[in-house]
Amino acid sequence: SMRRRIATIATAVGAAAFLTFMSSAPANAAVEWESHGLEGVKAHGTTWRATIDGKKYQKVRAYIKDNRKDGYHAAIRIKWTEDGRQTVKTAWNPYGYDTTAKGTLRSRKITHTYVKECVGSDASGSFKAARCGDWHRIR
C-alpha cells in the first residue's frame, strides 16, 4: 500500500525557510482553489484574509502532491498584487513522487491573489523551475 507523508513545504524567498502554520479566518472569508492540470502537480487549498497583530494579510494554505515519477519536484507559485505592486513566493514539495506537502504562505498585498503550478529541481535549498503553467486568479 502507498503511504502518504505530510511534510512541511519549503519556500524560496531569498534564502529557504520553512512555513509556519497560522490560525484560519472565519469560514465565510475563505475561497477554495485547485490546480489547473500541469503534469506532475496536483495542488489545492484555501485563501483567506486575516489580521495578525493589527496588520492585514492574504493567506494561502496549500497542499502540493507530486504525482509524476519524473525526477522533478511539484511546486506552486503564489502572486499577490496591490496598487500595481506584486509579491511572488514559491512553495514546493521537496519529498518527491507520491508525497503531499502542506503549508501556509502570506502576504501584506491583499487586492488579488493568483496561483500557477510548476515542476523543477530543488538545488541547494531553493527551487528552480523547469516548466510552469499559467497564472490563475484565486481571489
C-alpha positions as CSV (number, residue, x, y, z in Angstrom):
1,S,0.0,0.0,0.0
2,M,1.1,3.6,-0.7
3,R,1.8,5.8,2.3
4,R,1.1,9.4,2.2
5,R,3.5,11.6,4.0
6,I,2.5,15.1,5.1
7,A,5.5,17.4,5.2
8,T,6.4,21.0,5.6
9,I,6.8,22.9,2.3
10,A,10.0,24.8,1.8
11,T,9.6,28.3,0.4
12,A,12.0,30.3,-1.8
13,V,12.0,33.9,-0.8
14,G,15.7,34.9,-0.6
15,A,17.0,32.0,1.4
16,A,15.0,28.9,2.0
17,A,12.8,28.8,5.1
18,F,10.1,26.6,6.5
19,L,6.5,27.7,6.5
20,T,4.7,28.2,9.8
21,F,1.0,27.3,10.3
22,M,-1.4,30.0,11.3
23,S,-4.9,30.0,12.6
24,S,-7.6,30.3,9.9
25,A,-10.0,33.2,9.3
26,P,-13.8,32.9,9.5
27,A,-15.2,30.3,7.1
28,N,-17.2,32.8,5.1
29,A,-14.0,34.6,4.1
30,A,-12.3,31.5,2.7
31,V,-12.0,30.7,-1.0
32,E,-11.1,27.2,-2.2
33,W,-8.8,26.8,-5.2
34,E,-7.2,23.9,-7.1
35,S,-4.5,23.3,-9.7
36,H,-5.2,23.5,-13.4
37,G,-3.6,20.3,-14.7
38,L,0.1,20.8,-15.2
39,E,1.5,17.3,-15.4
40,G,3.3,16.3,-12.2
41,V,1.4,18.6,-9.9
42,K,-1.8,18.2,-8.1
43,A,-2.4,21.1,-5.8
44,H,-5.4,22.6,-3.9
45,G,-6.0,24.8,-0.9
46,T,-7.7,27.8,0.6
47,T,-7.1,31.5,0.6
48,W,-8.4,34.0,3.1
49,R,-7.8,37.4,4.7
50,A,-6.5,37.5,8.2
51,T,-5.4,40.2,10.7
52,I,-2.3,39.4,12.7
53,D,-1.0,42.0,15.3
54,G,-3.3,44.6,13.7
55,K,-1.9,44.0,10.1
56,K,-4.0,42.7,7.3
57,Y,-2.7,39.7,5.3
58,Q,-3.9,37.5,2.4
59,K,-3.0,33.9,3.3
60,V,-2.9,30.8,1.2
61,R,-2.9,27.3,2.6
62,A,-1.6,24.8,0.0
63,Y,-1.5,21.0,-0.4
64,I,1.0,20.1,-3.1
65,K,1.2,16.5,-4.4
66,D,4.0,15.3,-6.7
67,N,2.0,12.8,-8.9
68,R,4.6,12.0,-11.6
69,K,7.7,9.9,-11.2
70,D,9.9,12.1,-13.4
71,G,12.7,13.4,-11.1
72,Y,11.1,16.8,-10.8
73,H,9.5,18.3,-7.6
74,A,6.0,19.6,-7.7
75,A,5.5,23.3,-6.8
76,I,3.2,26.3,-6.9
77,R,3.9,30.0,-7.3
78,I,1.6,32.4,-5.5
79,K,1.4,36.0,-6.7
80,W,-0.3,38.8,-4.7
81,T,-0.9,42.2,-6.2
82,E,-1.9,45.6,-4.8
83,D,-1.7,49.1,-6.3
84,G,0.4,48.0,-9.2
85,R,2.9,46.2,-7.0
86,Q,3.3,42.4,-6.6
87,T,4.9,39.8,-4.4
88,V,5.6,36.3,-5.7
89,K,6.5,33.3,-3.4
90,T,7.3,29.7,-4.5
91,A,6.4,26.7,-2.4
92,W,7.4,23.2,-3.4
93,N,7.2,19.6,-2.2
94,P,10.8,18.6,-1.5
95,Y,10.0,15.0,-0.8
96,G,9.3,13.7,-4.4
97,Y,6.9,11.3,-6.1
98,D,3.7,10.2,-4.4
99,T,4.0,12.6,-1.4
100,T,1.9,15.5,-0.3
101,A,3.3,18.6,1.4
102,K,1.2,21.1,3.3
103,G,1.9,24.7,4.4
104,T,0.7,28.3,4.6
105,L,2.1,31.4,2.8
106,R,1.1,35.0,3.4
107,S,1.5,38.5,2.0
108,R,0.5,42.0,3.0
109,K,-0.7,42.7,-0.5
110,I,-4.3,41.8,-0.4
111,T,-6.1,43.0,-3.5
112,H,-5.7,40.0,-5.8
113,T,-4.2,36.5,-5.4
114,Y,-3.0,34.2,-8.3
115,V,-1.6,30.7,-8.4
116,K,0.3,28.7,-11.0
117,E,1.8,25.2,-10.9
118,C,5.5,24.4,-11.7
119,V,7.8,21.4,-11.8
120,G,11.5,21.7,-11.3
121,S,14.6,20.9,-9.2
122,D,15.5,21.5,-5.6
123,A,19.1,22.8,-5.7
124,S,20.8,24.0,-2.6
125,G,17.6,24.7,-0.7
126,S,16.0,26.7,-3.5
127,F,13.5,25.8,-6.3
128,K,14.5,26.2,-9.9
129,A,11.5,25.8,-12.3
130,A,11.8,23.6,-15.4
131,R,8.3,24.5,-16.6
132,C,5.2,26.3,-15.3
133,G,1.6,26.6,-16.2
134,D,-0.4,29.8,-16.5
135,W,-1.4,32.2,-13.7
136,H,-5.0,31.7,-12.4
137,R,-6.7,34.2,-10.2
138,I,-8.0,32.7,-7.0
139,R,-9.1,35.9,-5.2
